[in-house]
Amino acid sequence: MFKRTISMIAILMLILSGCSEKNEVSKEKPEVEAEKAVPEETGNVQKKDEVKKDSMLTEIESVKIPVTIEDFANSQPGKLTAAFSYEKETASWPSLHTLEGIESELTEHLRSVAGETDDVDQLFQSLIYYIGNSAYPQVVKELLEFKPEFDEPYLPEPEQVSEETVQDNAAPSKAIIMLDASSSMLLNVDGEQKMKIAKSAVRSFAKTIGSASEVSLYIYGHAGSQENKDKQLSCSTIDEVYPLQKYEEEGFYQAVDGVEAKGWTPLAGAIKKAYEVSQSLDGEITLYIVSDGAETCDGDPIAEAKQFVQGQENRKVNIIGFDVDEKQENQLKAVAEAGQGAYFSAKNTEELKRTVIQKWVPPGLIDIIGKQWSTPKGTFTVAWMNMDIHKMALKVSDAINVEQGRFMGAANVMFAEGLITEEQKENLIGKIEEHGERLKQLTDQLKEQKLKEIDDEVNRIDKKINDWAERMEKIRAENDQ
């Protein structure tokens, strides 16, 4: 009995021992699997890092080094300089600390690049990629897209000028021009800003009507903004920017050139201002209003137009509605009618310029000698335009110099940090200087091209005027026989 008991205990111990070993094996197995999993995760991280580095180099290699002016204008800003201000990127006297605010971050990026490649071309591309000038798209395109535009004189054909129309449409002794500078004038028509188109039309008109009338220029809508918080300021600001006087081209040009479209449309307030000023004036007075919209300042322009002409047969309110909708046009028509004047519609650039001259300028002011003197050749306008080209080109050169200084600073940092050898540094600096010279050559070529475009346009207008004058002289001579 005792032996049997001992045997059973021994068997139980063997069974328990086997179970214990099995459990230990099962416990060890996950550890082995876990050990195998660690290198797998590490491998994934390494693969991700490699993919990230490959992606970085691929982006850097895709950087296009400008070889044409179009490439230059479409340059992408550097990753670290994209938020830099236009003023900073085009400074005439850039900071001596060319990498201020970005040096630490740039150094780490360049360290990664240098760890992957020692190719100088790729290193140079990395400079453009990270710290290229962010102002190029704006400053280069401004010069590239410049087009010379002059206020061409109206050259009518003989059938457009008759003795009857000359007698019926005499010029007023005083012409008060009112230009709408509300925010809607910032919109485009025919791909060009309405404010720019209106300025040109007003200049042409003033130059012509100014040969017989005293001229003044008022602007409205130019103060504040179109936001509600600026409504009172915008609606209460009507300024005379060219006082009533004999027309003087340079002064009038400067007055118009300084106008900026910004705010609301106080049409009623503008007409009221003209009425108040006219109380101390004698003779014929005509308001000439160029507007692209109706009243938005809660005034009553119809009532103000009536008051302006009340008891005065020699006063008128003429209006051109520029690119207006039906509702706006109806109001402007009513204002012109109340002011004993005429309303004309202009839907696009050509219609506005043609309407201003053909409908507002009395035919009696059209003379051959006067037209020959209206050529832009040799005028201050050409000189100003040439000066603008030089200023724009200089601004591009300033941007190039800012970028060059930054690139040189980065090359020095890379060498100081041991990321490149002295030979690589010299080669990299050579690439930087070559790049700067190429961009300056492109800028000089574009500047000369734009100056030539100005000369070509001046000569075209001058020839057009002289051809017209010769034709008119011939017709006049034939009629005198």
C-alpha positions, 0 to 999 in steps of 0.5 A, spaced: 500 500 500 505 504 501 509 503 495 503 504 491 502 511 494 509 513 493 508 511 485 502 515 485 506 521 488 512 520 483 507 520 477 503 526 479 510 530 480 512 528 473 506 530 470 506 537 474 513 537 472 511 537 464 506 542 465 511 547 468 516 546 463 510 547 457 508 553 461 515 556 461 516 554 454 510 558 452 512 564 456 519 564 453 516 564 446 512 571 446 519 574 448 522 570 442 517 573 438 518 580 441 525 580 440 524 579 433 519 584 432 524 590 435 529 589 429 522 589 424 520 596 427 527 599 427 527 597 419 521 600 418 523 607 421 530 606 417 526 605 411 522 611 412 528 616 414 531 613 407 524 615 403 524 622 407 531 623 405 530 621 397 524 625 397 528 631 399 533 630 394 528 629 389 525 636 391 531 639 391 533 636 384 527 639 381 529 646 383 529 650 376 535 654 375 532 660 371 535 661 364 530 665 361 526 671 364 520 667 364 523 662 369 526 668 373 519 671 374 516 664 376 521 662 381 519 659 387 520 662 394 525 659 399 522 654 404 525 658 409 524 665 406 517 664 403 514 669 409 519 674 408 516 681 407 517 684 400 521 690 403 526 686 406 527 682 400 528 688 396 532 692 400 537 697 397 541 696 404 540 689 406 542 687 413 549 684 414 546 678 418 544 675 412 541 669 415 538 672 421 532 668 424 533 662 420 541 660 421 540 654 425 534 651 422 538 652 415 544 649 418 540 643 420 537 642 413 544 643 409 547 638 414 542 633 412 543 635 404 551 634 405 550 628 408 546 625 402 550 628 397 557 632 395 555 634 388 556 642 388 550 643 383 545 639 388 548 643 394 547 650 390 540 647 388 539 646 396 540 654 397 535 656 392 530 651 395 531 653 402 533 660 401 531 663 394 528 670 394 521 670 395 520 677 392 522 675 385 515 673 382 512 680 384 518 684 382 520 681 376 513 680 373 512 688 375 517 689 370 516 683 365 508 685 364 509 693 364 506 696 357 507 703 355 500 706 355 499 714 353 493 718 352 492 718 345 488 724 342 482 724 338 483 724 331 476 725 328 474 724 320 471 730 317 464 727 317 464 727 324 465 735 325 460 739 321 459 747 322 452 745 325 455 741 331 461 746 332 456 751 333 451 747 338 457 744 342 461 750 345 466 748 351 464 751 357 468 756 361 469 751 367 469 744 367 469 740 373 471 733 372 469 728 378 472 721 378 469 715 382 475 712 386 470 707 390 473 700 391 469 697 385 474 701 380 479 696 383 475 690 378 478 689 371 474 690 365 478 687 358 483 684 363 485 691 366 483 695 372 477 700 371 481 705 375 487 705 370 482 705 364 478 711 367 485 715 369 487 715 362 480 717 359 480 723 364 487 725 362 485 725 355 479 729 356 482 734 360 488 735 356 483 737 350 477 740 354 483 744 357 485 748 351 478 752 352 476 751 359 479 752 366 479 745 369 478 742 376 478 735 378 475 732 384 475 725 387 471 721 391 471 714 394 478 714 395 478 714 403 478 709 408 475 702 405 469 698 403 468 696 410 462 698 414 467 701 420 470 706 414 463 708 411 463 715 415 470 717 413 469 714 406 462 718 405 464 724 407 471 725 404 471 729 397 477 732 395 479 737 390 486 734 387 487 739 381 484 746 383 480 750 378 485 753 373 488 753 366 490 746 364 497 744 366 499 737 363 504 735 368 500 738 374 494 734 372 498 728 370 500 728 377 494 729 380 490 723 377 496 719 378 496 719 385 488 717 386 487 710 389 480 706 389 478 704 396 471 705 399 464 707 398 460 711 393 458 718 395 455 721 389 450 725 392 456 728 396 460 730 390 455 733 386 453 737 393 461 739 394 461 742 386 454 746 388 458 749 394 464 751 390 460 753 384 456 759 388 462 763 387 463 762 380 461 765 374 460 763 367 458 756 364 460 750 368 459 743 367 460 737 371 463 731 368 462 725 372 465 718 370 462 713 375 462 705 375 456 705 380 450 708 384 450 712 390 452 707 396 452 713 402 445 714 403 445 720 399 440 723 394 444 725 387 438 726 383 436 732 388 443 734 389 443 735 381 437 739 381 440 743 386 446 744 382 442 747 376 437 750 379 435 757 376 442 756 372 441 754 364 448 754 363 450 749 368 450 741 366 451 735 369 454 730 364 455 722 366 458 716 363 456 710 367 462 705 366 461 698 366 454 699 370 448 694 371 441 696 369 439 698 376 445 703 377 445 705 370 437 707 371 440 712 377 445 715 373 441 717 367 436 720 372 441 724 375 444 726 369 437 728 366 436 732 373 442 736 372 440 738 365 445 734 362 446 727 358 448 720 360 452 715 356 454 708 357 461 705 356 461 697 357 469 696 356 475 700 355 474 702 348 467 705 349 469 709 355 475 712 351 471 713 345 465 716 349 469 721 353 472 724 347 466 724 342 461 725 346 464 730 351 469 734 347 466 739 343 468 738 335 470 746 335 476 744 339 479 739 334 484 743 330 490 740 326 495 744 329 493 742 336 493 735 334 500 735 332 502 738 339 499 733 342 504 727 340 507 724 347 514 725 343 519 729 348 514 730 353 515 729 361 510 723 360 515 719 356 521 721 361 517 719 367 515 712 364 523 711 362 524 713 369 519 708 372 523 702 368 529 704 371 526 704 378 523 697 377 530 694 374 533 697 380 528 693 385 530 687 381 537 688 382 536 689 389 532 683 390 538 679 387 543 682 391 539 680 397 539 673 395 546 673 393 548 675 400 544 670 403 547 664 399 554 667 400 552 666 408 550 659 407 556 657 403 560 660 409 556 656 414 557 650 411 564 650 411 565 652 418 560 646 420 565 642 416 559 640 411 563 641 405 571 642 403 574 648 402 574 646 394 567 645 395 566 652 398 570 655 392 566 651 387 559 653 390 561 660 391 563 660 383 556 657 382 552 663 386 556 668 383 555 665 376 547 665 378 547 672 380 550 675 374 545 671 369 540 674 373 542 681 372 543 680 365 536 677 364 534 684 368 538 688 363 536 685 357 528 686 359 530 693 361 532 695 354 526 691 351 521 695 355 525 702 354 525 700 346 517 698 347 516 705 350 520 708 344 516 704 339 509 706 342 511 714 342 513 713 334 507 709 333 502 715 336 507 720 333 506 717 326 499 716 327 498 724 328 502 726 323 499 722 318 492 725 320 494 732 320 497 731 313 490 728 310 486 734 314 491 739 311 490 736 304 482 736 305 482 743 307 486 745 301 482 742 296 476 745 300 479 752 299 480 751 292 
